[in-house]
C-alpha cells in the first residue's frame, strides 16, 4: 500500500493526469473516486454556478441521463432530441443556437453507447465556437475507442473503465481553462 499523501503517489497521479491529457488533447484532467455518473454530476454542478441557459442534445439513454442530472441541479435549459440512433445534424443545432442567444453552454454525449451512435463532436465544437457557447461533452464511451480532440471543449467527462480498459471506479473530468470557484 502507498499513502495517498506520499510524494510517490502524487508523482504517479500527476503522470496519469499527463497521460490522460495527452490521450484527449485536453489541458487538465481531474480524477475522482467514483463513476462516470459522478463526473457528469461534477460538470452539471459547475454549470449551475454559471447561472446561464444551456442546451442538451439527446439521442439515447445517456443523453436522457444528462438531462436528469440537470433537473436535479435546477438548471435553465432547452432540449434538442433526435430519435434514438439518429445522429445530430449540425445545421439543426445551429438553428437552435441562432434562435436563442441566451444559450451559453451545450452538453452532449459523443458516443451514445445505448445505440452505438457517434455524434459529430468536431462539427458541434465548431458551432459552439462560432456562437461563443461552452461545450461540455460526455466522452465516457469514446475515450480510448476513437481519436479525440478535447482541446476546444469547456469540460468533458470520462471514466477509468470503458474504452481505456482500466479498473473501474474512477471518474475523470477534463477541462481547458481554470474554472472559477464557487462564490
VMD Tcl script that draws the C-alpha trace (Angstrom):
set ca {
  {0.00 0.00 0.00}
  {1.13 3.51 -0.78}
  {-0.13 6.54 1.11}
  {-2.22 8.93 -0.97}
  {-0.22 11.75 0.63}
  {3.21 10.38 -0.26}
  {5.39 12.02 -2.88}
  {5.50 8.71 -4.82}
  {1.70 8.57 -5.06}
  {1.44 12.24 -6.03}
  {4.03 11.72 -8.77}
  {2.09 8.72 -10.16}
  {-1.14 10.73 -10.03}
  {0.49 13.58 -11.98}
  {1.83 11.05 -14.51}
  {-1.63 9.54 -15.02}
  {-3.17 13.00 -15.45}
  {-0.49 13.87 -18.02}
  {-1.19 10.66 -19.96}
  {-4.94 11.34 -19.90}
  {-4.34 14.86 -21.21}
  {-2.09 13.50 -23.98}
  {-4.76 10.93 -24.93}
  {-7.51 13.56 -25.10}
  {-5.63 16.75 -26.05}
  {-7.18 18.45 -23.00}
  {-5.12 20.82 -20.89}
  {-6.22 19.49 -17.48}
  {-7.69 16.30 -16.04}
  {-9.05 15.67 -12.55}
  {-9.53 12.15 -11.23}
  {-12.40 11.45 -8.84}
  {-13.23 8.43 -6.71}
  {-16.46 7.44 -8.43}
  {-18.08 6.67 -11.74}
  {-18.71 8.46 -14.99}
  {-22.03 9.47 -13.46}
  {-20.09 11.36 -10.78}
  {-18.02 13.07 -13.48}
  {-21.25 14.18 -15.20}
  {-22.60 15.41 -11.85}
  {-19.43 17.47 -11.34}
  {-19.87 19.12 -14.74}
  {-23.57 19.74 -14.14}
  {-22.84 21.21 -10.69}
  {-20.29 23.53 -12.28}
  {-22.80 24.60 -14.94}
  {-25.22 25.53 -12.14}
  {-22.62 28.03 -10.87}
  {-22.58 29.81 -14.23}
  {-26.24 30.79 -13.90}
  {-26.68 30.69 -17.67}
  {-29.10 28.99 -20.01}
  {-27.97 25.84 -21.79}
  {-28.90 23.24 -24.36}
  {-28.84 19.46 -24.09}
  {-28.58 17.21 -27.11}
  {-30.16 13.81 -26.54}
  {-30.47 10.87 -28.91}
  {-30.23 7.96 -26.48}
  {-30.22 6.76 -22.90}
  {-27.12 8.66 -21.82}
  {-28.32 11.97 -23.25}
  {-31.50 11.45 -21.24}
  {-29.41 10.80 -18.14}
  {-27.61 14.13 -18.64}
  {-30.98 15.86 -18.70}
  {-31.94 14.10 -15.49}
  {-28.74 15.40 -13.85}
  {-29.69 18.92 -14.93}
  {-33.14 18.68 -13.38}
  {-31.57 17.80 -10.01}
  {-29.41 20.93 -10.24}
  {-32.34 23.15 -11.37}
  {-30.53 24.32 -14.50}
  {-32.18 26.57 -17.07}
  {-32.02 24.66 -20.36}
  {-33.60 23.64 -23.62}
  {-33.53 20.15 -25.10}
  {-32.85 19.09 -28.67}
  {-33.89 15.47 -29.12}
  {-33.38 13.17 -32.04}
  {-34.76 9.66 -32.28}
  {-32.54 7.06 -30.71}
  {-29.96 6.05 -33.29}
  {-30.27 9.26 -35.34}
  {-27.20 11.46 -35.45}
  {-27.38 15.19 -34.71}
  {-27.19 17.24 -37.87}
  {-25.09 20.38 -37.31}
  {-27.49 22.68 -39.28}
  {-30.33 21.76 -36.89}
  {-28.15 22.50 -33.87}
  {-27.07 25.78 -35.45}
  {-30.70 26.84 -35.93}
  {-31.27 26.35 -32.20}
  {-28.17 28.30 -31.22}
  {-29.07 31.08 -33.63}
  {-32.70 31.24 -32.44}
  {-31.83 31.62 -28.74}
  {-28.79 33.80 -27.98}
  {-29.32 33.19 -24.25}
  {-27.90 29.67 -24.70}
  {-24.34 29.90 -23.33}
  {-23.47 26.21 -22.91}
  {-24.26 22.92 -24.64}
  {-23.93 19.41 -23.13}
  {-23.94 16.31 -25.31}
  {-22.82 12.67 -25.45}
  {-20.17 11.97 -28.06}
  {-20.58 8.18 -28.27}
  {-24.17 7.29 -27.38}
  {-23.44 3.68 -26.50}
  {-27.11 2.83 -25.94}
  {-27.48 2.95 -29.73}
  {-23.89 2.83 -30.97}
  {-24.24 6.36 -32.35}
  {-21.16 8.59 -32.68}
  {-22.30 12.22 -32.66}
  {-20.30 14.77 -34.70}
  {-18.12 16.30 -31.98}
  {-15.84 18.31 -34.28}
  {-18.76 19.94 -36.09}
  {-20.67 20.70 -32.88}
  {-17.47 22.17 -31.39}
  {-17.13 24.46 -34.42}
  {-20.71 25.67 -33.95}
  {-20.15 26.28 -30.26}
  {-17.01 28.26 -31.06}
  {-18.88 30.34 -33.65}
  {-21.69 31.19 -31.20}
  {-19.42 31.52 -28.14}
  {-21.13 28.61 -26.39}
  {-19.25 26.48 -23.87}
  {-19.25 22.83 -24.99}
  {-19.46 20.07 -22.40}
  {-19.32 16.51 -23.61}
  {-19.67 13.03 -22.16}
  {-16.83 11.02 -23.71}
  {-17.25 8.06 -21.36}
  {-17.62 5.50 -24.18}
  {-15.44 7.40 -26.66}
  {-12.20 7.90 -24.70}
  {-9.77 5.20 -25.78}
  {-12.07 3.92 -28.54}
  {-11.93 6.79 -31.03}
  {-9.49 9.62 -31.65}
  {-10.50 12.58 -29.52}
  {-9.50 16.20 -29.57}
  {-10.89 17.85 -26.46}
  {-8.65 20.90 -26.78}
  {-11.62 23.16 -27.51}
  {-14.21 21.83 -25.08}
  {-15.09 23.57 -21.85}
  {-15.44 20.33 -19.86}
  {-15.68 16.61 -20.63}
  {-16.49 13.54 -18.55}
  {-14.93 10.09 -18.74}
  {-14.26 7.03 -16.63}
  {-11.37 4.68 -15.95}
  {-13.16 1.67 -17.34}
  {-14.86 1.52 -20.76}
  {-12.50 2.44 -23.62}
  {-9.26 2.89 -21.72}
  {-9.82 -0.54 -20.20}
  {-8.54 0.15 -16.71}
  {-10.09 -0.78 -13.38}
  {-13.50 0.75 -12.79}
  {-14.18 3.25 -10.03}
  {-12.62 6.48 -11.22}
  {-14.46 9.40 -12.79}
  {-12.45 11.83 -14.91}
  {-13.21 15.46 -15.72}
  {-11.24 17.18 -18.47}
  {-11.11 20.97 -18.89}
  {-9.01 23.55 -20.71}
  {-9.06 26.71 -18.63}
  {-9.01 27.30 -14.92}
  {-12.53 27.11 -13.59}
  {-13.91 29.78 -11.27}
  {-14.54 28.58 -7.72}
  {-18.00 28.65 -6.16}
  {-18.67 32.01 -4.52}
}
mol new
graphics top color blue
foreach p $ca { graphics top sphere $p radius 0.5 }
foreach p [lrange $ca 0 end-1] q [lrange $ca 1 end] { graphics top cylinder $p $q radius 0.2 }
display resetview
